[in-house]
Amino acid sequence: MPASTPKRDSHGQKQLQRVGHLALLAAFLLSSGAMLLPPLTVAQSQEGSAPLRDPDAIAIIQSSLNAMGGTEAWVLLRAATTTGSLTAPNSASASPFTWTDDWTAGIRMRRDNTAKDGSHKLFVQGSAADLPSAPPSANDAVTAKFHPPHFDKVTALIFHLPGAALSVVLQDSKYSISTTSPPNPRRSFQGKPDRADRSTPDLSDTSCVLIVRTPQGSGDSAANLTLCFSNKSKLPVYAKVMQPNIIDPTKPLPETVEYSGFRRMGPVFVPSAVSIIDPLKRQKVLTVNSVSWNANLPSNPSSGVTQ
């Protein structure tokens, strides 16, 4: 027993010496400014939390808006009434529609309903207090409702009024904008490709941007979509919109859009034909006949092209 006691004391002294050496080393690093990694990490996380506004992506969007009538014209637009026809999935004939959109604050959408009573659906972003006190018509009273908070004005407008959606993105710094590679346009559902598809669009000569909005609170909206623009005409040709998945929020559902036949309607250009493939791979075709806009619009748009 006496022989083992000095060993334990020697071992304890060595441990104390090691601790002392580590303490001196830490003090030296702190005093010399060598330990700068934690402050950099904090700064990087703060920068990462702010929406990214890539100048190259902004330039792509601005060029597209100029091709669709000019950024100045689109900034003045706040509401639209769109008329046309809609061919629903598995339908042999098209049905006329009249849609109204007001994105002055949030988004108000009025959509034709297929109900036999001829009523309409009225969607309003926000709370029940945002609903109009007097519905636009008597038929709206039954179906007037406010949409869940994840509803986003850009996501709502991108299908038939891409210029309006892009104008909102440029004006609202809460949207993150960055350049991205063209997505795989082959129709898919939850990552599984549809081998029967034969109408994959060619996106080789396009420039694409990714638009994301992350909710900042329980009442804020979200958006996640990719848009591709023709390098020749600068017009949007394709969009992939990630829609919320109620069953599994971790797996958003892709909805694809193809634009063609841009025509001047008022001071700006809008697509006259829109093909939409929903997450269940059902196709809807929109034919836009006319769009009427709010007042105080410029009579001569700065630029514009036909397709």
C-alpha positions in Angstrom: 0.0 0.0 0.0 2.7 2.6 0.8 4.4 1.9 -2.5 1.2 2.8 -4.5 0.6 6.2 -2.9 3.5 8.1 -4.7 2.2 6.9 -8.1 -1.2 8.4 -7.5 0.4 11.7 -6.3 2.6 11.7 -9.4 -0.3 11.1 -11.7 -2.4 13.9 -10.1 0.5 16.3 -10.5 0.8 15.5 -14.2 -3.0 16.1 -14.7 -2.7 19.5 -13.0 0.3 20.4 -15.2 -1.7 19.5 -18.4 -4.7 21.6 -17.3 -2.4 24.5 -16.6 -0.8 24.2 -20.0 -4.2 24.1 -21.7 -5.3 27.2 -19.7 -2.1 29.1 -20.8 -2.6 28.0 -24.4 -6.3 29.2 -24.4 -5.2 32.6 -22.8 -2.6 33.0 -25.5 -5.0 32.3 -28.4 -7.6 34.7 -27.0 -5.1 37.5 -26.4 -3.6 37.1 -29.9 -7.0 37.2 -31.6 -6.4 33.7 -33.1 -9.8 32.4 -32.0 -12.0 34.2 -34.5 -14.0 31.3 -35.8 -17.1 31.7 -33.4 -17.6 35.4 -34.4 -17.4 34.6 -38.1 -19.9 31.8 -37.7 -22.4 34.1 -36.0 -22.0 36.7 -38.7 -22.5 34.2 -41.4 -25.7 32.9 -39.9 -27.0 36.4 -39.6 -26.3 37.1 -43.2 -27.8 33.8 -44.3 -31.1 34.7 -42.5 -31.6 37.7 -44.8 -33.3 37.1 -48.1 -30.7 36.8 -50.9 -31.2 39.3 -53.7 -28.8 38.2 -56.4 -28.1 41.0 -58.9 -27.8 38.6 -61.8 -31.2 37.1 -61.0 -32.7 40.6 -60.6 -31.3 41.5 -64.0 -33.0 38.5 -65.6 -36.4 39.4 -64.1 -36.0 43.0 -65.2 -35.2 42.0 -68.7 -38.3 39.8 -68.8 -40.5 42.6 -67.5 -39.2 44.9 -70.1 -40.1 42.3 -72.7 -43.6 42.2 -71.3 -44.2 45.9 -71.5 -41.7 47.6 -69.2 -41.0 47.5 -65.4 -42.6 51.0 -65.1 -45.9 49.8 -66.5 -46.0 46.7 -64.3 -45.3 48.7 -61.1 -48.5 50.6 -61.7 -50.7 47.5 -62.0 -52.5 46.5 -58.9 -55.6 44.6 -60.0 -56.8 42.7 -63.1 -59.9 41.0 -64.5 -59.0 38.0 -66.7 -61.5 36.3 -69.1 -60.9 33.3 -71.2 -61.7 29.6 -71.3 -60.5 26.7 -69.2 -60.2 23.0 -70.3 -60.2 21.0 -67.1 -58.6 17.5 -66.7 -60.5 14.8 -68.6 -62.8 17.3 -70.2 -63.3 17.4 -73.9 -64.7 21.0 -74.0 -63.6 24.3 -72.5 -65.6 26.4 -70.1 -65.5 30.2 -70.0 -64.1 31.9 -66.9 -63.8 35.3 -65.4 -61.1 35.8 -62.7 -60.5 38.9 -60.6 -57.3 39.5 -58.7 -56.4 42.5 -56.4 -52.9 42.4 -54.9 -52.8 45.9 -53.5 -52.6 44.4 -50.0 -52.2 40.7 -49.7 -54.3 39.0 -52.4 -58.0 38.9 -53.1 -59.1 36.3 -55.7 -62.5 35.8 -57.1 -62.9 32.5 -59.0 -65.8 31.0 -60.9 -67.3 28.0 -59.2 -68.6 24.9 -60.9 -71.6 24.8 -58.6 -75.0 24.7 -60.3 -76.2 27.8 -58.3 -73.7 29.9 -60.3 -71.9 31.1 -57.1 -68.3 32.2 -57.0 -65.4 31.6 -54.7 -63.8 34.6 -53.0 -60.4 34.0 -51.5 -58.7 36.6 -49.3 -55.2 36.3 -47.7 -55.2 37.2 -44.0 -58.0 36.8 -41.4 -61.8 37.0 -41.5 -61.5 40.7 -40.8 -60.0 41.2 -44.2 -63.1 40.0 -46.0 -65.1 42.8 -47.7 -68.1 43.9 -45.7 -70.2 43.8 -48.9 -69.4 40.9 -51.3 -69.1 41.8 -55.0 -72.4 40.0 -55.8 -75.1 38.2 -53.9 -73.8 34.9 -55.1 -70.5 35.5 -53.4 -72.0 35.6 -49.9 -72.2 31.8 -49.6 -68.7 31.0 -50.7 -66.7 34.0 -49.4 -63.8 32.8 -47.3 -60.2 33.7 -46.4 -57.3 31.5 -47.4 -54.8 29.9 -45.0 -51.7 32.0 -44.3 -49.4 29.9 -46.6 -51.3 31.4 -49.5 -48.9 33.7 -51.4 -49.6 36.5 -53.9 -46.7 35.5 -56.2 -47.8 31.9 -56.2 -51.4 33.0 -57.0 -50.5 35.3 -59.9 -47.7 33.2 -61.5 -50.1 30.9 -63.4 -51.9 33.4 -65.6 -50.2 36.8 -64.9 -46.4 36.0 -64.6 -45.5 39.7 -65.2 -47.6 40.8 -62.2 -45.9 38.1 -60.0 -42.4 39.1 -61.1 -43.2 42.8 -60.4 -44.2 41.9 -56.9 -41.0 40.0 -56.4 -38.9 43.0 -57.4 -40.8 45.3 -55.1 -40.9 43.1 -52.0 -37.5 42.4 -50.5 -38.9 39.5 -48.4 -38.5 37.3 -51.5 -35.2 35.7 -52.0 -34.0 35.7 -55.7 -31.1 33.7 -57.1 -30.0 32.2 -60.4 -30.4 28.4 -60.7 -30.0 25.7 -63.3 -33.0 24.6 -65.4 -35.1 22.0 -63.5 -35.8 18.6 -65.0 -39.1 19.4 -66.7 -40.2 15.8 -67.0 -43.5 15.4 -65.2 -43.1 13.8 -61.8 -45.0 13.2 -58.7 -43.1 13.2 -55.4 -39.8 12.6 -57.2 -41.0 9.7 -59.3 -40.7 10.4 -63.1 -43.6 9.8 -65.4 -42.1 7.6 -68.2 -45.2 8.0 -70.3 -44.6 11.7 -70.8 -43.6 12.7 -74.3 -44.0 16.5 -74.1 -41.0 17.5 -72.1 -40.1 21.2 -73.0 -36.6 22.1 -74.1 -35.0 24.4 -71.5 -31.5 24.3 -72.9 -31.6 27.9 -74.1 -33.1 29.5 -71.0 -32.0 31.4 -67.9 -33.7 30.4 -64.7 -34.2 32.0 -61.3 -35.3 30.6 -58.0 -37.8 32.6 -55.9 -38.2 31.7 -52.2 -40.1 33.4 -49.4 -39.7 31.9 -45.9 -42.5 32.7 -43.4 -41.4 35.1 -40.7 -44.3 34.2 -38.4 -47.5 32.1 -38.1 -49.5 34.6 -40.3 -46.8 35.1 -43.0 -46.9 33.4 -46.4 -44.5 31.1 -48.2 -43.3 30.7 -51.8 -40.9 28.4 -53.6 -40.9 28.5 -57.4 -38.4 28.3 -60.3 -39.0 30.3 -63.5 -37.1 29.9 -66.8 -36.9 32.6 -69.5 -36.1 32.3 -73.1 -32.6 33.7 -73.8 -33.9 35.0 -77.1 -37.2 36.7 -76.3 -36.6 37.1 -72.5 -40.2 36.0 -72.0 -41.1 33.3 -69.3 -41.6 29.9 -70.9 -41.7 27.6 -67.9 -42.4 27.6 -64.1 -42.2 25.0 -61.4 -44.2 25.8 -58.3 -43.8 23.8 -55.1 -47.2 23.7 -53.5 -47.8 22.9 -49.8 -48.5 19.2 -49.0 -51.2 19.0 -46.4 -50.5 15.3 -45.8 -46.7 15.6 -45.5 -45.3 19.1 -45.2 -41.8 17.9 -45.7 -42.6 16.9 -49.3 -44.0 19.8 -51.3 -45.9 18.9 -54.4 -44.6 20.2 -57.8 -47.0 22.0 -60.2 -45.6 23.0 -63.6 -46.6 25.8 -65.9 -45.8 26.4 -69.6 -46.5 29.8 -71.3 -46.9 30.6 -75.0 -48.5 33.1 -77.3 -47.7 36.4 -75.5 -50.0 39.2 -76.7 -50.4 42.8 -75.8 -53.4 43.2 -73.5 -53.6 46.8 -72.4 -50.2 48.3 -71.7 -48.4 45.0 -71.1 -48.0 41.5 -72.6 -49.5 38.4 -71.1 -49.5 34.7 -72.2 -52.6 33.8 -74.2 -52.1 30.1 -73.7 -51.0 28.4 -70.4 -50.6 24.7 -69.8 -50.7 23.6 -66.1 -49.8 20.1 -64.9 -50.9 19.6 -61.3 -49.2 17.2 -58.8 -51.4 14.4 -59.9 -50.2 14.9 -63.5 -53.6 16.2 -64.6 -53.4 18.9 -67.3 -55.4 22.1 -67.4 -55.2 24.5 -70.3 -56.0 28.2 -70.0 -56.8 30.3 -73.0 -56.7 34.0 -72.1 -58.9 36.2 -74.2 -58.7 39.6 -72.4 -57.3 41.3 -69.3 -58.6 44.6 -68.0 -56.4 46.6 -65.6 -56.8 49.2 -62.9 -56.8 52.9 -63.8 -53.9 55.4 -64.2 -51.9 53.2 -66.6 -49.3 54.5 -69.1 -50.7 54.7 -72.6 -47.4 53.9 -74.3 -45.4 51.1 -72.7 -41.6 51.6 -72.8 -41.0 48.4 -74.7 -42.5 45.0 -75.6 -42.3 42.2 -78.1 -44.7 39.7 -79.6 -44.1 36.0 -79.8 
